[in-house]
Structure formats: structure tokens, C-alpha cells
Amino acid sequence: MATVERLLRRDAGRALEKILARTHPADIASLFERLEPPDRARLLDAVADDARRAEVIAHLERGLASELLGSFPPERAAQLLGRMDVDDRADVLGALPPEHSQPVLDRMGEKGEEAEGLLSYGESTAGGIMSPSVFALRRDTLVSEAIGTLQRADQVEMAFYLYVVNEFGHLVGVISLRQLVKSKATRRLEEIMIADVVSVRPDVDQEEVARIVSRYGFLAVPVVDESNRLLGVVTVDDVIDVIREEATEDILKLQGAGQELAPIDQPARAAWVRFPWLLATALGGCLAALVIAAFPKVTAILPIAAFIPVVMAVAGSVGTQAATIVVRGLQTGQLVRGALARAVVNQLGVGLLLGLVYGLLIGAFGLVRFHGPGDRPGRFVLVLVSSVCASTSLASTLGAALPVACARLNIDPAVATAPLVTTTVDLAAILIYFAVAHLLM
């Protein structure tokens, strides 16, 4: 990455082209997430040809791919999209805003119609992730003819299996390529095919397709309509993406951190996604404050003691959310070495925003419930707002920094982060709260 950035700064186009020619498109795509938009365009121009550029774009995260293509004129975007596999083409087009996607589709002709056909299905369905480029032959075809047809085929989407159809295009069987090449040349496909085919409808959720692939160990699953007519195939590479997306969504939902990894340069969006889920934590802490208030003889300084749980709970939740997001980003490869510092700074911004909002809300509650005639309400509210804001900012930073530190030390962040974050954040939150209260009260 450092070499690429240095060559971009020096405008060393020839040297950059040589490096990119020896780099896998997926590795080139990972560089885009750490570059500014002007440098992304220059990096794409340094890739050898349009076919390879299209492959790089297909490996990009969909939001970044649509942003990149959206900066091009419709004619240029149509050229690059036309080089992609139809399922990748549909995914990128679906991420483009309508005002840009329609002019691009108008310039793509038949290839645009193929993509529109996939876009008619739900984004998270089998139809939305399938490829219509499926290798299928009639059941009365000879084995020798089938092998010859496969050898002459130009575009076949990962031909793991040969699907057998009848004269109406209905799916009637499947043959592995291993079985095909081992069979006698004079046999017909219907003699060697497996008639009991596991297939899915196009409206089936992509998570169910992933479960089928996992259960049976398939490399591809055919997609059929109501009449069992073969529409396309979902391949294992798409299923891997589905499993990763669904796992990320489930993990983030579990921690109340949204449904997807927000861009690391958008702290306001990340804070907004996580804001509603912290409400339960704040309300629970306020209820705990009421419980503590019911024992005034035990608590010498009632208002300060009553809000110990809520300060620790909010800080702990923010720290855990930040840790979950960073750990998942490290595991999926979305956070790489050049973006780690930005991720930590982003989480600091998120914690600051959440702390300010929830500090004001908790402070307002404390003012209404615990303010007495002889109290100093202004200082008490300032203690709550300041301590919540400071503790959440520190918790979010620690939640992001500790997984990064574990990864640098070759310690599994998923195992080590939870106890480290929980213990550190609890100690830091209570220390900040008492220090601010001692200073101001």
C-alpha cells in the first residue's frame, strides 16, 4: 500500500502499471478503500485494460463500486459494467442511484436487459444473487457431445455441474463434471444424471440458499420457477459472500450496532444507527438510579451514587459496540493496516456524539428527579453530561484500539477483546465519573 501511495504521489504511471499487472484484482480492490476519490480514479486508470478494471470493480464493496462508477459518464460506466459477469453487473447497478443507473442501462443494450432481469428479484433472494449463465443441455444429448459443447463454451459461470433439461427447458437432472468425463462417450445424459435435484425458487431468501450449500456440500444450487424451468444458478462464491454478510449483520444486531459496517469516514451516520439501541441501556441505568435512591441512608451523596450504574452501562455498551465493529472489520478484511488509525478516530467521533446526546438526556432526567431546593442543579447536570461524554468517548476509543493492538500482537481480537474492553471501560468510566464529581461538586 505504501508503495502504491508513493507512486501515485510521484505520478509514476509506468511503475504503477507494472506493480498492478502482477497484483490480483481482489488485492487491488482492497487498496481503493484507503484512497481518496481522485487517487481511486488514477489507480483504476493504471490497471492494464477494461476487462481487468471491471474485475477490480466487481471485487469492491458495492457502495464504493457505485460511488466510483457514478463519477464516470454513462457511456464509460456502461463499458466497464458490460465487461462484468451479469450477477456482479446487477449488484453494482442496484447500488447506483436511479438518476445514474437508468442512463447507464439505456446504453448497455442486451447486457442491460440481463441485469434488469436480475434486479427485478429481491436483493437478498436467490434470484437476486443468481447468475443466468448456466451450463445446461437436453437429456437426450450424448456424453461426447456434451463434453465437446462444454469445451467450446465461451462464458460459463463456474461450471461445477452440468444441468439436464427437457425439451421445454425444465430441470430434470444434474451431472457432476467428474461423472461426465468418466462416462462412456455413447451414453445419453439421462442415463447417468441424478434425477433428484435440490433446487430453489428465485424468491427464496439468500440465507436459505446458504444453508442448503452448507448442509449438502454443494458447489452450486440451481434456481427454477414455478414450472421447474431452469432460470440460473447460485454458485459457492456468491454463497460465501452471503454467509459473511449475514454473519456480520447478526453480530452487529446482537450488539445493537446496526446491520452493516458503516464507512469509517462517517461517524455521524454510525452514531445515528447505534443511537436507538443505547436507549434501553440508558433507561435501564435510570431505573437503577431510582432503585438506589430508595435507600438514602446507604448512599451518602444520593444523586452522585444513584447514577453510577447508568454511567457505567452507557460507556460499557458504547465500548462493546465499537469493539464488535472493529473486530468484524478485521475479520472480513474491510479494515486493513492503512485504515486502522482512521477507524479508531472514527469511533472516537461516534463516542463523542453519543456521549453528548445521552449525557444531556441523563442530565435532564437527573435534574427533574433529584433536584432539591438546596442542591446545585447546574453543577450536578454538568457532572453527568461531562462524565457521560468523556466516558463514552474513551470507551469507544478503547473499544476500537484494543482489537487493533491485539491484532498487531498476533493475539486473536475476537477472544481477547471482550474481557479487556469490559474491564478497562468499567474502571475508566467510574474513575472519570468520580473525578469529575469531585472536581465540580
Residue pairs with C-beta under 8 A, 6 or more apart in sequence:
1 31
1 34
1 336
1 337
1 338
3 19
4 16
4 19
4 31
4 43
5 35
5 39
7 15
7 16
7 19
8 16
8 35
8 39
8 42
8 43
13 46
16 43
16 46
17 46
17 47
17 48
20 28
20 43
20 46
20 47
20 48
21 48
25 52
25 55
25 56
25 58
25 59
26 59
28 43
28 47
28 56
28 59
29 56
29 57
29 59
29 60
30 333
30 336
31 43
32 40
32 43
32 56
32 60
32 64
32 68
33 61
33 64
33 334
33 336
33 339
34 336
34 338
34 339
35 43
37 67
37 71
40 68
41 68
41 71
44 53
44 56
44 57
44 68
47 53
47 56
50 79
50 80
50 83
51 83
53 80
53 83
54 80
54 81
54 82
54 83
54 84
55 83
55 84
57 65
57 68
57 69
57 80
57 84
57 92
58 65
58 84
58 85
58 88
58 92
60 68
61 334
62 91
62 92
62 94
62 95
63 95
63 263
65 92
65 95
66 92
66 95
66 96
66 97
69 77
69 80
69 81
69 92
69 96
69 100
69 104
70 77
70 96
70 97
70 100
72 80
74 100
74 103
74 104
74 106
74 107
75 107
77 100
77 104
78 104
78 107
78 108
78 112
81 89
81 92
81 93
81 104
81 108
81 111
81 115
82 89
82 108
82 111
84 92
85 131
85 133
85 157
86 111
86 114
86 115
86 118
86 131
86 132
86 133
87 118
87 129
87 130
87 131
87 157
87 238
89 111
89 114
89 115
90 114
90 115
90 116
90 118
90 119
90 128
91 129
93 101
93 104
93 105
93 115
93 119
94 101
94 119
94 123
96 104
104 112
105 112
105 115
105 116
106 112
108 115
114 132
117 132
118 127
118 128
118 130
118 132
119 128
120 127
121 127
121 128
121 202
121 203
122 128
122 203
124 205
124 206
124 207
125 202
125 203
125 204
125 205
125 206
126 200
126 201
126 202
126 203
126 204
126 205
126 206
126 208
126 209
126 221
126 223
126 234
127 202
127 203
127 223
127 231
127 232
128 206
129 206
129 209
129 234
129 238
129 241
129 242
130 202
130 223
130 231
130 232
130 233
130 234
130 238
131 157
131 232
131 233
131 234
131 235
131 238
132 231
132 232
133 155
133 156
133 157
133 232
134 157
134 163
134 222
134 230
134 232
134 233
135 150
135 153
135 156
135 157
135 159
135 161
135 162
135 163
136 162
136 163
136 164
136 165
136 169
136 171
136 230
137 145
137 146
137 149
137 162
137 163
137 164
137 165
137 189
138 164
138 165
138 166
138 167
138 189
139 164
139 165
139 166
139 172
139 173
139 188
139 189
139 190
139 193
140 188
140 189
140 190
141 149
141 188
141 189
142 185
142 186
142 187
142 188
142 189
143 180
143 183
143 184
143 185
143 186
143 187
143 188
143 189
143 192
144 185
144 186
146 162
146 180
146 189
147 180
147 181
147 185
150 156
150 159
150 162
150 177
150 180
153 159
157 233
157 235
158 219
158 220
158 235
158 236
158 237
159 177
160 176
160 177
160 219
160 220
160 235
160 236
161 174
161 175
161 176
161 177
161 219
161 220
162 174
162 175
162 176
162 177
162 180
162 189
163 171
163 173
163 174
163 197
163 222
163 230
163 233
164 171
164 172
164 173
164 174
164 175
164 189
164 190
164 193
165 171
165 172
165 230
166 172
168 229
169 229
169 230
170 224
170 227
170 228
170 229
170 230
171 197
171 199
171 222
171 224
171 228
171 229
171 230
172 190
172 193
172 195
172 197
173 189
173 190
173 193
173 194
173 195
173 197
174 193
174 194
174 197
174 222
175 189
175 192
175 193
175 194
179 192
180 192
183 192
197 222
198 212
198 216
198 218
198 221
199 221
199 222
199 223
199 224
199 228
200 208
200 209
200 212
200 221
200 222
200 223
200 224
200 234
201 223
201 224
201 225
201 226
202 223
202 225
202 231
206 234
206 242
206 246
207 242
207 246
209 221
209 234
209 239
209 242
210 239
210 242
210 243
210 246
212 218
212 221
213 219
213 221
213 234
213 236
213 239
214 243
218 236
219 235
219 236
220 233
220 234
220 235
220 236
221 233
221 234
221 239
222 230
222 232
222 233
223 230
223 231
223 232
223 233
223 234
224 230
224 231
225 231
244 332
248 260
248 261
248 328
248 332
249 259
249 260
251 324
251 328
252 258
252 259
252 260
252 261
252 324
252 325
252 328
253 259
254 324
255 320
255 321
255 324
256 274
256 277
256 278
256 280
256 317
256 321
257 273
257 274
257 277
257 321
257 324
257 325
258 270
258 273
258 274
259 273
261 325
261 328
261 329
261 332
261 334
262 269
262 270
262 273
263 269
264 335
264 339
264 342
264 343
264 346
265 342
265 346
266 346
267 346
267 347
267 349
267 350
267 353
268 349
268 353
270 325
270 346
270 350
271 349
271 350
271 353
271 354
274 318
274 321
274 350
274 354
275 354
275 357
277 317
277 321
278 314
278 317
278 318
278 354
278 358
281 310
281 313
281 314
281 317
282 310
282 313
282 314
282 358
282 361
282 362
284 309
284 310
284 313
285 307
285 309
285 310
285 311
285 312
285 313
285 314
285 362
286 310
286 362
286 365
288 309
288 310
288 313
289 306
289 307
289 309
289 310
289 365
289 366
289 369
290 306
290 369
292 298
292 299
292 302
292 305
292 306
292 308
292 309
293 299
293 302
293 306
293 369
293 370
296 302
299 305
299 306
301 441
302 370
303 366
303 370
303 375
303 380
304 383
304 437
304 441
306 370
307 362
307 366
307 384
307 433
308 430
308 433
310 362
311 384
311 387
311 388
311 391
311 429
311 430
311 433
312 426
312 429
312 430
312 433
314 354
314 355
314 358
314 362
314 388
314 391
314 392
315 388
315 391
315 392
315 394
315 395
315 425
315 426
315 428
315 429
316 395
316 422
316 425
316 426
316 429
318 350
318 351
318 354
318 355
318 392
318 395
318 396
318 399
319 395
319 396
319 398
319 399
319 421
319 422
319 424
319 425
320 399
320 418
320 421
320 422
320 425
321 396
321 399
322 347
322 350
322 351
322 395
322 396
322 397
322 398
322 399
322 400
323 399
323 400
323 402
323 403
323 417
323 418
323 421
325 347
325 400
326 335
326 343
326 344
326 347
326 399
326 400
326 403
326 404
326 413
327 403
327 413
327 414
327 417
329 335
329 343
330 403
330 404
330 407
330 413
331 414
335 343
340 404
343 400
343 404
344 397
344 400
344 401
344 404
346 400
347 396
347 397
347 399
347 400
348 393
348 396
348 397
348 400
350 396
351 392
351 393
351 394
351 395
351 396
351 397
352 389
352 392
352 393
352 396
354 392
354 396
355 388
355 389
355 390
355 391
355 392
355 393
356 385
356 389
358 388
358 392
359 384
359 385
359 386
359 387
359 388
359 389
359 392
360 385
362 384
362 385
362 388
363 381
363 382
363 384
363 385
363 388
364 381
366 380
366 381
366 384
367 377
367 380
367 381
370 380
371 377
371 380
376 441
379 440
379 441
380 441
382 440
383 433
383 436
383 437
383 440
383 441
386 436
386 440
387 429
387 432
387 433
387 436
387 437
390 432
390 436
391 425
391 428
391 429
391 432
391 433
394 425
394 428
394 429
394 432
395 421
395 425
395 428
395 429
398 421
398 424
398 425
398 428
399 417
399 421
399 425
402 413
402 416
402 417
402 420
402 421
402 424
403 413
403 417
404 413
406 412
406 413
406 416
406 417
406 420
407 413
